[in-house]
Amino acid sequence: MSQALEGDRTFADKFPEEARIVRAALLSSFLALVIGAILGIIQTLHRTDVARIIPSTDYYTVLTAHGVFLAISFTTFFLVGLFTWAVVRSLDRPLLNTKITWTWYALMAVGMTMTGVAILAGFVDSIDMSADVLFTFYAPLQAHPMFYAGLAVFIVGSWIAGADFFRTWLAWKREHPDERIPLQTFMVLTTMAMWYIASSAVAASVLIFLLPWSLGLIDQVNPTLTRTLFWFFGHPVVYFWLMPAYLLWYTVLPKIAGGRLFSDPLARVVFVLFLLLSTPVGIHHQYLDPGIAEGFKFISMTNTLFLLLPSLLTAFTVVASVEYGARQRGGSGILGWLTDLPWRKPEFTGMMLAGLMFAAGGFSGMVNAGMNINYMIHNTIWVPGHFHLTVGTAVALTFMAATYWLWPQISNKPIYSRTIGLVQVVVWFIGMALMSNAMHAQGIMGVPRRTAEPEYSGFEYATMFGGFEELNVQIAIGGTLLFVSTILFIGNLLLTMGNPTVSGLADPLPPALSGPADSPKVLDNLRLWVGIALTLVVLAYALPLAAIIQRGGLLGPGVGTYPVWLAPLFDAFANATTALVGAVGDASAALVEVVR
């Protein structure tokens, strides 16, 4: 049934409408990648003072657009496309109603267009619209209402996408009541469950506080509250991007290596752990915030360190799966099997290099997670160095590399040039190694992030790991290589789209060595895990949020807990009530006199 191999037919042959949806989502993702890459090279060359084609006042518009288009649009559009493929393929059944599917795709496209227009309008002085609030769009920075409205529409679209996946699984479940959830579908459902929990906070922040504030319906907001609600969402969203990469590492990478997944049960455990542990850790982004007690920060640090467990389990399972494939190909020896892996395949090499970068990002992430060490690198360029290792490579490079395997399955068109693809993934790896290394080194020096002018007059950064200017050169070269890699990827994909369709491209995924029957059925109890996840979130956030609101007010200090436009209504109601009470009192007194 759902575990059966696909035979000689590709996904596009079996599910042509779903394949069109997947292609549309992926192309939207790659459009955002192009826009983000252009803005990224502008930002890189400007900050390093190599080439300044924009005034520094526009740098923050570039920085905001770069973050939003890449960290939100590129990643999420690819995710919903990949998840559509994964659910339909693993359940071996079409979506229930593709009209609903096209609806959520349209909502996401419209929402991101609205947000993008609000940001990019900041480049045009004649348009009274801007949204220079960076990717972390909490108060006190304020954007145009269209920015927040677009984000709200985009998030609602992603929620409907999740509902689409759940509906399809429930329909399959009614037909197969005694079967285990297929692994890819299980990964999709746990990821979307985590997304519903995490995105609820940022949706509340946007709809209840930021959008009304931007529209002028309320005078002010509580910055600490909106910042905390953002990081409630801001850290688990990293795993929202990473979990589709994990899906590819677990289910596709072993196949490309010539083998199969080592352990289906371990993969399920990892995704359950991410569901439980991803959200109650966001306060570790707020170690220097004075409005949150140290005890809450310590709890968040402890929770964060628990997230090392699913990452280590992933490292073991994926490497074991790849090693099995190499040994199936004739590899031998303690490390000799590495030479028998298909390094000439861009989809394999890209995903392996992405995993290697993720390991490096994990080490820098441990520094971010520790309270005392974090004080040294907080708000330095170390942080974007870490971010580019995780999202910029572990996620982005995995998505691009996987496209070389996935695109033929959803289009029946062979990749135009695997040689170009191999060069592309290697160039990305080299570029990111140079740029992120220099960012980490400058962060240790104390070089700030989020500034167009880090070269302060009369100030010299301590010389270590090479001088400041030398590290700037590394950043400029690395950023340029990343831009070149993006051009190679997009060019290769466009040429692939021009190829004629052919048959015989099917590449079915084999079952795991240790299948779902080897794992306890409780792992498939999504209600249980979601309930525990919600409980952990309440334990981690109920008291901090209550303390923030008690100390600073729901809408900031000195403001009532209601929108300002309601104040006149409240005053009128109070005056009318007072007059009514007085009239009733006078009438009652008069009635008493009459009775007497």
Protein Blocks (a to p, Z undefined) as FASTA:
>chain_A
ZZpcebjadfklmmmmlmmmmmmmmmmmmmmmmmmmmmmmmmmmmmnomaccbdfklmmm
mmmmmmmmmmmmmmmmmmmmmmmmmmmmmnopacfblmlmmmmmmmmmmmmmmmmmmmmm
mmpmklgcdddebjblcdfbdcdfklmmmmmmmmmmmmmmmmmmmmmmmmmmmmmmmbcc
dfklmmmmmmmmmmmmmmmmmmmmmmmmmmmmmnopafbdcfklmmmmmmmmmmmmmmmm
mmmmmmmmmmmmmmmnopacfblmlmmmmmmmmmmmmmmmmmmmmmmpmkbcfklmmmmm
mmmmmmmmmmmmmmmmmmmmmmmmmmmnopacjklmmmmpcfkbmklmmmmmmmmmmmmm
mmmmmmmmpmklmmmmgoiaklmmmmmmmmmmmmmmmmmmmmmmmmmmmnopacfblmlm
mmmmmmmmmmmmmmmmmmmmmmmnopaehifblbcghiacddeeiifklmmmmmmmmmmm
mmmmmmmmmmmmmmmmmpccdehiaccddddfbdfklpcfklmmmklmmmmmmmmmmmmm
mmmmmmmmmmnojnoghiacbdfklmmmmmmmmmmmmmmmmmmmmmmmmmmmmmZZ
